[in-house]
């Protein structure tokens, strides 16, 4: 669980002025921590946001001086943060400046996780989630307090994820683009285009028939009218051996759409072509019981067996 306060917004140019990293055990309890104000050697930036002045930081250690302890804590763990691209980017840049390598292979964004949980909140800011789950927050934009609050939010968030069969957005650390709570369909379009080009190891068995199971190889399209994130739905489609398609045509087996009478988009096209339409809730209820399809000869599946399918 990590939080950083910085002198600006661009890693490599702005610097980290405060960092907190909490290592959690299997029960979600803090078993080790590294937290410190840092002397960045530059102007601390927006003091009105983080409350830190140059005078407060001048006698603090540099990142180089705490790097060894921080890297030791992070080694072999998943880095979890609220908008993880920000924190990971700054820590990676600071590690590089210190002549070190950030020992993180996987990351998880709690903003993205909260979006998947369908909490019905006006926004997904940390303070909003803290109020939602009754977690006290004493000093907003204080790295240690924010990291501690996030650690206490994680347990109820994971419980809801288990209850609703929501996959955790654990990602390879090298990913360059992240949903941030305001991700648009335009921003995710390149990722879905990549998914649509991935070969499916099964032949298309035709259209889905309501009341029967899904069959590997079925071609599934997503409309904009979904409550689950498109990213999670695409993951589930591919992991089940279905084929994600970015367009709707007569060969499409199924369109996921929560609008009962769609007047535009992929849901409307599905009606025009006679392609079956189901809600994302219906799809999720059946995607765990997909039956085996007919394989395509000599297809080599390069994905790992089992576990979550992390395309992005």
C-alpha positions as CSV (number, residue, x, y, z in Angstrom):
1,X,0.0,0.0,0.0
2,X,1.8,3.2,-1.2
3,X,1.1,6.9,-1.3
4,X,3.4,9.7,-2.4
5,X,3.2,13.5,-2.2
6,X,5.1,15.3,-4.9
7,X,6.3,18.8,-6.0
8,X,4.4,18.5,-9.3
9,X,2.7,16.1,-11.7
10,X,5.4,14.8,-14.1
11,X,7.8,12.0,-12.9
12,X,11.4,12.8,-13.7
13,X,10.8,16.5,-13.5
14,X,8.8,16.9,-10.2
15,X,10.1,15.1,-7.2
16,X,8.7,13.0,-4.3
17,X,8.6,15.0,-1.1
18,X,6.8,12.5,1.1
19,X,6.4,8.7,0.8
20,X,4.6,6.0,2.8
21,X,4.7,2.3,2.0
22,X,2.8,-0.2,4.2
23,X,3.4,-4.0,3.8
24,X,0.2,-5.9,4.7
25,X,0.0,-9.5,5.8
26,X,-2.6,-12.0,4.7
27,X,-5.2,-10.5,7.1
28,X,-4.7,-7.0,5.8
29,X,-2.7,-5.9,8.9
30,X,0.3,-3.7,8.6
31,X,3.4,-5.8,9.3
32,X,6.1,-3.4,8.1
33,X,6.3,0.2,7.0
34,X,8.5,2.9,5.5
35,X,7.3,6.5,5.8
36,X,9.3,9.7,5.6
37,X,9.3,13.3,4.5
38,X,12.0,13.9,1.9
39,X,14.3,16.7,0.9
40,X,13.7,16.9,-2.9
41,X,16.4,19.5,-3.6
42,X,13.7,21.6,-5.4
43,X,10.8,23.8,-4.6
44,X,8.1,21.6,-2.9
45,X,5.4,22.9,-5.2
46,X,1.7,23.3,-4.2
47,X,2.1,23.8,-0.4
48,X,-1.7,24.6,-0.2
49,X,-2.3,21.0,-1.3
50,X,0.2,18.9,0.7
51,X,1.0,21.4,3.5
52,X,4.8,20.9,3.2
53,X,7.2,23.9,2.9
54,X,10.8,24.1,2.0
55,X,11.7,24.8,5.6
56,X,9.9,21.6,6.8
57,X,11.9,19.5,4.3
58,X,15.4,20.9,4.4
59,X,16.6,18.6,7.2
60,X,14.8,15.5,5.9
61,X,16.6,12.6,4.2
62,X,16.8,12.4,0.4
63,X,15.2,9.6,-1.5
64,X,18.6,8.0,-2.0
65,X,18.9,7.7,1.8
66,X,15.7,5.8,2.2
67,X,15.8,3.9,-1.1
68,X,17.3,0.7,0.3
69,X,14.7,0.3,3.0
70,X,11.9,1.2,0.6
71,X,13.1,-1.3,-2.1
72,X,13.4,-4.0,0.5
73,X,9.8,-3.5,1.6
74,X,8.5,-3.5,-2.0
75,X,10.5,-6.6,-3.1
76,X,8.2,-9.3,-4.3
77,X,4.9,-7.5,-3.5
78,X,2.1,-6.0,-5.5
79,X,2.2,-2.2,-5.4
80,X,-1.3,-1.0,-4.5
81,X,-2.2,2.7,-4.7
82,X,-5.1,5.0,-5.4
83,X,-4.4,5.9,-9.0
84,X,-1.4,3.6,-9.2
85,X,0.0,5.1,-12.4
86,X,0.9,8.3,-10.5
87,X,2.6,6.6,-7.5
88,X,4.3,3.9,-9.5
89,X,5.6,6.5,-12.1
90,X,7.1,8.7,-9.4
91,X,8.7,5.8,-7.5
92,X,10.2,4.4,-10.7
93,X,11.6,7.8,-11.6
94,X,13.1,8.3,-8.2
95,X,14.6,4.9,-8.1
96,X,16.2,5.5,-11.4
97,X,17.7,8.8,-10.2
98,X,19.0,6.9,-7.2
99,X,20.7,4.3,-9.4
100,X,18.2,1.6,-8.3
101,X,15.5,-0.4,-10.0
102,X,12.0,-0.5,-8.5
103,X,11.5,-4.2,-7.6
104,X,7.8,-4.3,-8.5
105,X,6.3,-6.7,-11.1
106,X,2.6,-6.2,-10.5
107,X,0.4,-3.3,-9.4
108,X,-3.2,-2.7,-8.5
109,X,-5.2,0.5,-8.8
110,X,-7.8,0.9,-6.1
111,X,-9.6,3.6,-8.2
112,X,-10.1,1.0,-10.9
113,X,-11.1,-1.6,-8.3
114,X,-13.7,0.8,-6.8
115,X,-15.2,1.4,-10.3
116,X,-15.7,-2.3,-10.7
117,X,-17.5,-2.6,-7.4
118,X,-20.4,-0.5,-8.5
119,X,-20.7,1.4,-5.2
120,X,-23.1,4.1,-6.5
121,X,-21.0,7.0,-5.3
122,X,-20.7,10.4,-6.8
123,X,-17.0,10.0,-7.2
124,X,-14.2,7.6,-6.3
125,X,-11.9,10.0,-4.3
126,X,-10.2,8.5,-1.3
127,X,-12.1,10.7,1.1
128,X,-15.4,9.6,-0.5
129,X,-14.5,5.9,-0.2
130,X,-13.4,6.5,3.4
131,X,-16.8,8.0,4.3
132,X,-18.6,5.2,2.5
133,X,-16.9,2.5,4.6
134,X,-16.7,4.5,7.8
135,X,-12.9,4.7,7.8
136,X,-11.5,7.8,9.7
137,X,-9.3,10.1,7.7
138,X,-7.4,12.6,9.8
139,X,-5.0,14.3,7.4
140,X,-5.9,14.3,3.7
141,X,-2.9,14.5,1.4
142,X,-0.6,13.3,4.1
143,X,1.2,10.3,2.6
144,X,1.2,8.1,5.7
145,X,-2.4,8.8,6.6
146,X,-3.6,8.3,3.0
147,X,-1.8,5.0,2.8
148,X,-3.2,3.9,6.2
149,X,-6.7,4.8,5.2
150,X,-6.3,2.9,1.9
151,X,-5.1,-0.1,3.8
152,X,-8.3,-0.1,5.9
153,X,-10.5,0.3,2.8
154,X,-8.9,-2.7,1.2
155,X,-10.6,-5.3,3.4
156,X,-14.2,-4.3,2.7
157,X,-13.4,-3.7,-0.9
158,X,-12.0,-7.2,-1.3
159,X,-15.0,-8.6,0.5
160,X,-17.4,-6.9,-1.9
161,X,-15.3,-8.1,-4.8
162,X,-15.6,-11.7,-3.7
163,X,-19.3,-11.3,-3.1
164,X,-19.9,-9.8,-6.6
165,X,-17.4,-12.0,-8.4
166,X,-15.4,-9.0,-9.4
167,X,-11.8,-9.7,-10.7
168,X,-9.1,-7.7,-9.1
169,X,-7.4,-5.3,-11.5
170,X,-3.9,-6.6,-10.9
171,X,-1.6,-5.6,-13.7
172,X,1.9,-6.0,-15.0
173,X,4.0,-3.0,-13.8
174,X,5.1,-2.1,-17.3
175,X,1.6,-1.0,-18.4
176,X,1.7,2.6,-19.6
177,X,-1.9,3.6,-19.5
178,X,-4.4,3.2,-16.6
179,X,-8.0,3.8,-16.0
180,X,-8.2,6.7,-13.4
181,X,-11.9,6.9,-12.5
182,X,-12.5,9.2,-15.6
183,X,-11.5,6.7,-18.3
184,X,-13.6,7.2,-21.5
185,X,-14.5,4.8,-24.2
186,X,-12.1,6.7,-26.5
187,X,-9.2,6.1,-24.0
188,X,-9.9,2.4,-23.8
189,X,-10.6,2.0,-27.5
190,X,-6.9,1.1,-28.5
191,X,-6.9,-1.6,-25.8
192,X,-10.1,-3.1,-27.1
193,X,-8.8,-3.0,-30.7
194,X,-5.9,-5.1,-29.5
195,X,-8.2,-7.6,-27.9
196,X,-10.3,-7.9,-31.1
197,X,-7.2,-8.9,-33.0
198,X,-6.2,-11.7,-30.6
199,X,-6.8,-15.1,-32.3
200,X,-9.4,-17.3,-30.7
201,X,-8.4,-21.0,-30.4
202,X,-12.0,-22.1,-31.1
203,X,-14.3,-22.0,-34.1
204,X,-17.3,-19.8,-34.0
205,X,-20.3,-22.1,-33.0
206,X,-22.9,-19.5,-34.0
207,X,-25.3,-17.4,-32.1
208,X,-26.0,-17.7,-28.4
209,X,-29.4,-19.2,-27.5
210,X,-31.0,-18.0,-24.3
211,X,-31.3,-20.7,-21.7
212,X,-28.3,-22.6,-23.1
213,X,-24.7,-22.2,-22.0
214,X,-22.2,-20.1,-23.8
215,X,-19.8,-22.0,-26.0
216,X,-16.1,-21.3,-26.5
217,X,-15.5,-19.5,-29.8
218,X,-18.6,-17.4,-29.6
219,X,-18.0,-13.8,-30.8
220,X,-19.0,-11.3,-28.2
221,X,-19.4,-7.5,-28.6
222,X,-19.9,-4.8,-25.9
223,X,-22.2,-1.9,-26.1
224,X,-21.5,1.4,-24.3
225,X,-24.6,0.7,-22.1
226,X,-22.9,-1.6,-19.5
227,X,-22.4,-1.1,-15.7
228,X,-19.3,-3.3,-15.4
229,X,-16.1,-1.8,-16.9
230,X,-15.4,-2.9,-20.4
231,X,-11.9,-3.8,-19.3
232,X,-13.2,-6.5,-16.9
233,X,-15.7,-7.8,-19.4
234,X,-13.0,-8.1,-22.1
235,X,-10.9,-10.0,-19.6
236,X,-13.7,-12.4,-18.8
237,X,-14.5,-12.9,-22.5
238,X,-11.0,-13.9,-23.5
239,X,-10.3,-16.0,-20.4
240,X,-13.4,-18.1,-21.1
241,X,-12.3,-18.9,-24.6
242,X,-14.8,-16.6,-26.2
243,X,-13.8,-14.1,-28.9
244,X,-14.1,-10.4,-28.3
245,X,-15.2,-8.5,-31.4
246,X,-15.2,-4.7,-31.8
247,X,-18.0,-4.6,-34.3
248,X,-21.5,-6.2,-34.7
249,X,-22.2,-8.1,-37.9
250,X,-24.3,-11.2,-38.8
251,X,-21.4,-13.5,-37.5
252,X,-21.6,-12.0,-34.0
253,X,-22.9,-14.5,-31.4
254,X,-23.9,-12.1,-28.6
255,X,-23.9,-8.4,-27.7
256,X,-23.7,-7.3,-24.0
257,X,-26.0,-4.3,-23.5
258,X,-27.9,-3.2,-20.5
259,X,-30.4,-1.0,-22.4
260,X,-33.7,-2.8,-22.9
261,X,-34.6,-0.8,-26.1
262,X,-31.4,0.5,-27.5
263,X,-31.8,3.2,-30.2
264,X,-28.2,3.5,-31.2
265,X,-24.8,1.8,-31.0
266,X,-24.0,-1.9,-30.9
267,X,-27.2,-2.8,-29.0
268,X,-29.3,-1.3,-31.8
269,X,-27.2,-3.1,-34.5
270,X,-27.7,-6.3,-32.6
271,X,-31.5,-5.9,-32.9
272,X,-31.1,-5.1,-36.6
273,X,-29.1,-8.2,-37.3
274,X,-31.1,-10.4,-35.0
275,X,-28.1,-11.0,-32.7
276,X,-29.1,-12.0,-29.1
277,X,-28.6,-9.2,-26.4
278,X,-28.0,-9.9,-22.7
279,X,-27.1,-7.6,-19.8
280,X,-23.7,-7.6,-18.3
281,X,-25.2,-9.2,-15.2
282,X,-26.7,-12.1,-17.3
283,X,-23.3,-12.5,-19.0
284,X,-21.4,-12.7,-15.8
285,X,-23.8,-15.2,-14.4
286,X,-23.0,-17.6,-17.3
287,X,-19.4,-16.9,-18.2
288,X,-18.1,-19.2,-15.5
289,X,-19.9,-22.2,-17.1
290,X,-18.8,-21.9,-20.7
291,X,-18.7,-25.3,-22.5
292,X,-15.9,-26.5,-24.6
293,X,-15.8,-25.5,-28.2
294,X,-14.3,-27.0,-31.3
295,X,-10.6,-26.2,-31.5
296,X,-8.7,-24.7,-34.4
297,X,-5.9,-27.1,-35.5
298,X,-2.3,-26.0,-34.7
299,X,-3.4,-23.1,-32.7
300,X,-0.9,-22.3,-29.9
301,X,-2.3,-20.6,-26.8
302,X,0.5,-18.4,-25.4
303,X,-1.5,-17.4,-22.3
304,X,-0.9,-18.9,-18.9
305,X,-3.3,-21.6,-17.6
306,X,-5.6,-20.6,-14.8
307,X,-6.0,-17.4,-12.9
308,X,-7.1,-14.0,-14.2
309,X,-6.5,-13.0,-17.8
310,X,-4.5,-9.8,-17.7
311,X,-4.6,-8.5,-21.3
312,X,-3.8,-4.8,-20.5
